[in-house]
Amino acid sequence: MSIGLHFEVLYNAAPIEELGIALAMLAYLMFIVYSTKWVYAKLRARGMEHNIAVYYNRKIIHMFGAGVLTLLFPLFFTGMTIPMILVAVIAVLTYLPHKTGKMLYWFQMKENAYEVNFTIAWGFVIGFSWLIFGDPIYGVVTALFMAFGDAITGVVRNALFKKRTKHWVGNVAMLMVCLPIGYFYAGLAGVVAAIVASIVEHFEFNPIDDNVLIAISSLITLIILREFLGL
């Protein structure tokens, strides 16, 4: 891969077909989002606190929504324009409830808009990688760390502590998920990036949340190791 502005990736070779795929992906994501409304009701019926049920649902959406779409992006899209429009639409759809005050209560909270941050960070790393390197792979690896690795931290911590916490056990679980992802897509550089992402997730510097920190730190790590050090 060469570093530069790869304007050729702005072009989608089969725009009508790829637009249809993007719409199908959006419909799939909406199905996942609204399915978690049922999950929320079940968790609440079992006595789980609202905040914890919301947190679980966010992680479900991370994995089965963003995670699945991230895996599909390089398989179905020949350029970045249509998938980035899709990400922008998703970002707007997640932001509007915060703007209007009509929250999608089963996975959103008035106190923060982390799901919006996630969407923006997700789109940025994939779009940046595609435009600057002519290939989305660095962004895909980073986005998978966010979608699957960060999600498993929440599942493990909630299962153990029944509350939102930054206990290191979650970071160990994240590392176990991110290591094979990083190695599969980027070899040793991906392994190092997985370690960096799993450590960085432990920290938050409001208003910057761990989604942004994971995205930026692991992307920079991959670029340095692969492009400048040849790892």
C-alpha positions as a LaTeX table, in Angstrom:
\begin{tabular}{lrrr}
\hline
Residue & $x$ (\AA) & $y$ (\AA) & $z$ (\AA) \\
\hline
Met1 & 0.00 & 0.00 & 0.00 \\
Ser2 & 1.20 & 3.50 & $-0.79$ \\
Ile3 & 0.60 & 6.56 & 1.35 \\
Gly4 & $-1.18$ & 9.43 & $-0.37$ \\
Leu5 & $-4.58$ & 10.65 & $-1.41$ \\
His6 & $-6.18$ & 7.78 & $-3.31$ \\
Phe7 & $-9.02$ & 9.64 & $-4.96$ \\
Glu8 & $-9.77$ & 6.58 & $-7.08$ \\
Val9 & $-11.37$ & 4.92 & $-4.05$ \\
Leu10 & $-14.10$ & 7.56 & $-4.09$ \\
Tyr11 & $-15.53$ & 5.77 & $-7.11$ \\
Asn12 & $-17.79$ & 2.76 & $-6.68$ \\
Ala13 & $-17.55$ & 0.44 & $-9.68$ \\
Ala14 & $-21.16$ & $-0.76$ & $-9.43$ \\
Pro15 & $-22.98$ & 2.13 & $-7.70$ \\
Ile16 & $-26.55$ & 0.89 & $-8.14$ \\
Glu17 & $-25.74$ & $-2.59$ & $-6.89$ \\
Glu18 & $-23.62$ & $-1.28$ & $-4.02$ \\
Leu19 & $-26.29$ & 1.23 & $-3.03$ \\
Gly20 & $-28.73$ & $-1.65$ & $-2.79$ \\
Ile21 & $-26.27$ & $-3.53$ & $-0.60$ \\
Ala22 & $-25.88$ & $-0.47$ & 1.62 \\
Leu23 & $-29.65$ & $-0.21$ & 2.03 \\
Ala24 & $-29.81$ & $-3.91$ & 2.90 \\
Met25 & $-27.08$ & $-3.37$ & 5.50 \\
Leu26 & $-29.00$ & $-0.44$ & 6.97 \\
Ala27 & $-32.15$ & $-2.57$ & 7.17 \\
Tyr28 & $-30.16$ & $-5.34$ & 8.86 \\
Leu29 & $-28.73$ & $-2.88$ & 11.38 \\
Met30 & $-32.19$ & $-1.50$ & 12.16 \\
Phe31 & $-33.37$ & $-5.07$ & 12.72 \\
Ile32 & $-30.55$ & $-5.63$ & 15.22 \\
Val33 & $-31.24$ & $-2.32$ & 16.99 \\
Tyr34 & $-34.96$ & $-2.94$ & 17.37 \\
Ser35 & $-34.40$ & $-6.58$ & 18.33 \\
Thr36 & $-32.48$ & $-5.36$ & 21.36 \\
Lys37 & $-35.66$ & $-3.63$ & 22.51 \\
Trp38 & $-36.98$ & $-7.13$ & 23.21 \\
Val39 & $-33.71$ & $-8.02$ & 24.94 \\
Tyr40 & $-34.06$ & $-4.91$ & 27.11 \\
Ala41 & $-37.58$ & $-5.92$ & 28.15 \\
Lys42 & $-36.42$ & $-9.42$ & 29.08 \\
Leu43 & $-33.46$ & $-8.15$ & 31.10 \\
Arg44 & $-35.60$ & $-5.62$ & 32.95 \\
Ala45 & $-38.21$ & $-8.29$ & 33.68 \\
Arg46 & $-35.45$ & $-10.27$ & 35.40 \\
Gly47 & $-34.71$ & $-7.32$ & 37.65 \\
Met48 & $-31.69$ & $-5.90$ & 35.87 \\
Glu49 & $-31.11$ & $-2.17$ & 36.33 \\
His50 & $-31.89$ & 0.12 & 33.41 \\
Asn51 & $-28.30$ & 1.30 & 32.92 \\
Ile52 & $-26.91$ & $-2.22$ & 32.86 \\
Ala53 & $-29.53$ & $-3.44$ & 30.38 \\
Val54 & $-28.73$ & $-0.48$ & 28.14 \\
Tyr55 & $-25.03$ & $-1.25$ & 28.38 \\
Tyr56 & $-25.59$ & $-4.89$ & 27.38 \\
Asn57 & $-27.65$ & $-3.79$ & 24.41 \\
Arg58 & $-24.98$ & $-1.39$ & 23.22 \\
Lys59 & $-22.49$ & $-4.23$ & 23.20 \\
Ile60 & $-24.89$ & $-6.48$ & 21.29 \\
Ile61 & $-25.29$ & $-3.76$ & 18.67 \\
His62 & $-21.52$ & $-3.27$ & 18.55 \\
Met63 & $-20.94$ & $-6.93$ & 17.73 \\
Phe64 & $-23.90$ & $-7.94$ & 15.59 \\
Gly65 & $-24.37$ & $-4.52$ & 14.01 \\
Ala66 & $-21.10$ & $-2.67$ & 13.47 \\
Gly67 & $-18.97$ & $-5.80$ & 13.73 \\
Val68 & $-20.82$ & $-7.68$ & 11.01 \\
Leu69 & $-20.96$ & $-4.64$ & 8.72 \\
Thr70 & $-17.24$ & $-4.06$ & 9.17 \\
Leu71 & $-16.52$ & $-7.62$ & 8.04 \\
Leu72 & $-18.73$ & $-7.12$ & 4.99 \\
Phe73 & $-17.49$ & $-3.69$ & 3.87 \\
Pro74 & $-14.33$ & $-4.84$ & 2.03 \\
Leu75 & $-16.19$ & $-7.79$ & 0.51 \\
Phe76 & $-19.06$ & $-5.87$ & $-1.06$ \\
Phe77 & $-17.85$ & $-2.32$ & $-1.67$ \\
Thr78 & $-15.38$ & $-1.36$ & $-4.39$ \\
Gly79 & $-14.97$ & 2.20 & $-3.13$ \\
Met80 & $-15.50$ & 4.24 & 0.01 \\
Thr81 & $-18.21$ & 6.72 & $-0.98$ \\
Ile82 & $-21.29$ & 4.53 & $-0.54$ \\
Pro83 & $-20.20$ & 2.86 & 2.73 \\
Met84 & $-19.20$ & 6.24 & 4.17 \\
Ile85 & $-22.60$ & 7.65 & 3.26 \\
Leu86 & $-24.10$ & 4.66 & 5.07 \\
Val87 & $-22.01$ & 5.41 & 8.16 \\
Ala88 & $-23.03$ & 9.08 & 8.01 \\
Val89 & $-26.71$ & 8.09 & 7.88 \\
Ile90 & $-26.24$ & 5.80 & 10.89 \\
Ala91 & $-24.47$ & 8.59 & 12.79 \\
Val92 & $-27.35$ & 10.98 & 12.10 \\
Leu93 & $-29.92$ & 8.38 & 13.11 \\
Thr94 & $-28.16$ & 7.79 & 16.43 \\
Tyr95 & $-27.68$ & 11.51 & 17.07 \\
Leu96 & $-31.25$ & 12.68 & 16.33 \\
Pro97 & $-32.81$ & 11.09 & 19.45 \\
His98 & $-30.32$ & 13.05 & 21.57 \\
Lys99 & $-31.20$ & 16.23 & 19.68 \\
Thr100 & $-34.96$ & 15.76 & 19.96 \\
Gly101 & $-34.97$ & 14.23 & 23.44 \\
Lys102 & $-36.86$ & 11.20 & 22.16 \\
Met103 & $-34.34$ & 8.59 & 23.24 \\
Leu104 & $-34.28$ & 5.02 & 22.01 \\
Tyr105 & $-34.28$ & 4.13 & 25.68 \\
Trp106 & $-33.27$ & 0.49 & 25.32 \\
Phe107 & $-29.75$ & 1.37 & 24.16 \\
Gln108 & $-29.36$ & 5.14 & 24.52 \\
Met109 & $-28.81$ & 7.33 & 27.59 \\
Lys110 & $-29.32$ & 11.05 & 28.05 \\
Glu111 & $-26.11$ & 11.23 & 30.09 \\
Asn112 & $-23.86$ & 10.40 & 27.13 \\
Ala113 & $-23.85$ & 9.86 & 23.39 \\
Tyr114 & $-21.17$ & 7.18 & 23.28 \\
Glu115 & $-23.00$ & 5.28 & 20.56 \\
Val116 & $-22.69$ & 8.38 & 18.36 \\
Asn117 & $-18.97$ & 8.60 & 19.16 \\
Phe118 & $-18.61$ & 4.94 & 18.26 \\
Thr119 & $-20.25$ & 5.45 & 14.87 \\
Ile120 & $-18.11$ & 8.48 & 14.04 \\
Ala121 & $-14.88$ & 6.73 & 15.12 \\
Trp122 & $-15.92$ & 3.61 & 13.20 \\
Gly123 & $-16.47$ & 5.55 & 9.99 \\
Phe124 & $-13.36$ & 7.70 & 10.43 \\
Val125 & $-10.84$ & 4.87 & 10.75 \\
Ile126 & $-12.25$ & 2.95 & 7.79 \\
Gly127 & $-12.59$ & 6.05 & 5.62 \\
Phe128 & $-9.12$ & 7.34 & 6.54 \\
Ser129 & $-7.49$ & 4.01 & 5.76 \\
Trp130 & $-9.34$ & 3.73 & 2.45 \\
Leu131 & $-8.49$ & 7.26 & 1.30 \\
Ile132 & $-4.88$ & 7.48 & 2.49 \\
Phe133 & $-3.73$ & 3.92 & 1.75 \\
Gly134 & $-6.16$ & 2.90 & $-0.98$ \\
Asp135 & $-7.30$ & $-0.01$ & 1.17 \\
Pro136 & $-9.67$ & $-0.13$ & 4.16 \\
Ile137 & $-7.76$ & $-2.90$ & 5.95 \\
Tyr138 & $-6.19$ & $-0.79$ & 8.72 \\
Gly139 & $-9.56$ & 0.72 & 9.48 \\
Val140 & $-11.24$ & $-2.68$ & 9.36 \\
Val141 & $-8.83$ & $-4.10$ & 11.94 \\
Thr142 & $-9.30$ & $-1.09$ & 14.20 \\
Ala143 & $-13.09$ & $-1.15$ & 13.81 \\
Leu144 & $-13.17$ & $-4.85$ & 14.67 \\
Phe145 & $-11.22$ & $-4.13$ & 17.84 \\
Met146 & $-13.93$ & $-1.60$ & 18.71 \\
Ala147 & $-16.88$ & $-3.75$ & 17.70 \\
Phe148 & $-15.89$ & $-7.13$ & 19.13 \\
Gly149 & $-13.05$ & $-6.41$ & 21.55 \\
Asp150 & $-14.62$ & $-3.47$ & 23.34 \\
Ala151 & $-17.98$ & $-5.24$ & 23.39 \\
Ile152 & $-16.64$ & $-8.29$ & 25.20 \\
Thr153 & $-15.23$ & $-6.05$ & 27.95 \\
Gly154 & $-18.74$ & $-4.88$ & 28.76 \\
Val155 & $-20.21$ & $-8.37$ & 28.69 \\
Val156 & $-17.53$ & $-9.79$ & 31.01 \\
Arg157 & $-17.52$ & $-6.87$ & 33.44 \\
Asn158 & $-21.30$ & $-6.74$ & 33.67 \\
Ala159 & $-21.49$ & $-10.49$ & 34.22 \\
Leu160 & $-18.96$ & $-10.31$ & 37.04 \\
Phe161 & $-19.74$ & $-6.99$ & 38.72 \\
Lys162 & $-23.32$ & $-6.15$ & 37.66 \\
Lys163 & $-22.33$ & $-2.55$ & 36.96 \\
Arg164 & $-20.31$ & $-0.43$ & 34.56 \\
Thr165 & $-16.69$ & $-0.60$ & 35.65 \\
Lys166 & $-13.23$ & $-0.41$ & 34.12 \\
His167 & $-11.84$ & $-3.48$ & 35.88 \\
Trp168 & $-8.79$ & $-4.98$ & 34.16 \\
Val169 & $-10.49$ & $-8.35$ & 33.75 \\
Gly170 & $-12.41$ & $-6.79$ & 30.87 \\
Asn171 & $-9.17$ & $-5.74$ & 29.21 \\
Val172 & $-7.82$ & $-9.28$ & 29.45 \\
Ala173 & $-11.00$ & $-10.56$ & 27.79 \\
Met174 & $-10.66$ & $-7.89$ & 25.09 \\
Leu175 & $-7.08$ & $-8.94$ & 24.43 \\
Met176 & $-8.15$ & $-12.55$ & 23.95 \\
Val177 & $-10.61$ & $-11.41$ & 21.28 \\
Cys178 & $-8.39$ & $-8.82$ & 19.59 \\
Leu179 & $-5.21$ & $-10.91$ & 19.33 \\
Pro180 & $-6.55$ & $-13.37$ & 16.72 \\
Ile181 & $-8.26$ & $-10.55$ & 14.82 \\
Gly182 & $-5.07$ & $-8.51$ & 14.69 \\
Tyr183 & $-2.90$ & $-11.47$ & 13.70 \\
Phe184 & $-5.30$ & $-12.65$ & 10.99 \\
Tyr185 & $-5.50$ & $-9.28$ & 9.25 \\
Ala186 & $-2.13$ & $-7.69$ & 10.00 \\
Gly187 & 0.29 & $-10.26$ & 11.40 \\
Leu188 & 2.66 & $-9.20$ & 14.16 \\
Ala189 & 1.74 & $-5.54$ & 13.73 \\
Gly190 & $-1.87$ & $-6.50$ & 14.34 \\
Val191 & $-0.89$ & $-8.33$ & 17.52 \\
Val192 & 0.88 & $-5.23$ & 18.85 \\
Ala193 & $-2.09$ & $-3.06$ & 17.87 \\
Ala194 & $-4.39$ & $-5.47$ & 19.72 \\
Ile195 & $-2.30$ & $-5.11$ & 22.87 \\
Val196 & $-2.33$ & $-1.32$ & 22.58 \\
Ala197 & $-6.10$ & $-1.22$ & 22.01 \\
Ser198 & $-6.75$ & $-3.55$ & 24.95 \\
Ile199 & $-4.71$ & $-1.37$ & 27.31 \\
Val200 & $-6.11$ & 1.94 & 26.06 \\
Glu201 & $-9.71$ & 0.74 & 26.54 \\
His202 & $-9.15$ & 0.89 & 30.29 \\
Phe203 & $-9.01$ & 4.69 & 30.21 \\
Glu204 & $-11.50$ & 7.47 & 29.54 \\
Phe205 & $-10.82$ & 11.19 & 29.35 \\
Asn206 & $-14.23$ & 12.84 & 29.18 \\
Pro207 & $-15.65$ & 13.90 & 26.80 \\
Ile208 & $-13.39$ & 11.53 & 24.83 \\
Asp209 & $-14.53$ & 7.96 & 25.43 \\
Asp210 & $-12.73$ & 4.68 & 24.94 \\
Asn211 & $-14.19$ & 4.17 & 21.45 \\
Val212 & $-12.20$ & 7.13 & 20.14 \\
Leu213 & $-9.07$ & 6.15 & 22.09 \\
Ile214 & $-9.18$ & 2.57 & 20.79 \\
Ala215 & $-9.71$ & 3.72 & 17.23 \\
Ile216 & $-6.95$ & 6.32 & 17.11 \\
Ser217 & $-4.31$ & 4.45 & 19.11 \\
Ser218 & $-4.62$ & 1.15 & 17.26 \\
Leu219 & $-4.79$ & 2.85 & 13.85 \\
Ile220 & $-1.62$ & 4.84 & 14.56 \\
Thr221 & 0.10 & 1.70 & 15.83 \\
Leu222 & $-0.75$ & $-0.25$ & 12.69 \\
Ile223 & 0.39 & 2.55 & 10.39 \\
Ile224 & 3.72 & 3.02 & 12.16 \\
Leu225 & 4.51 & $-0.68$ & 12.34 \\
Arg226 & 3.37 & $-1.64$ & 8.84 \\
Glu227 & 4.13 & 1.44 & 6.77 \\
Phe228 & 7.19 & 2.90 & 8.47 \\
Leu229 & 8.85 & $-0.06$ & 10.17 \\
Gly230 & 7.81 & $-2.73$ & 7.69 \\
Leu231 & 6.64 & $-5.12$ & 10.37 \\
\hline
\end{tabular}
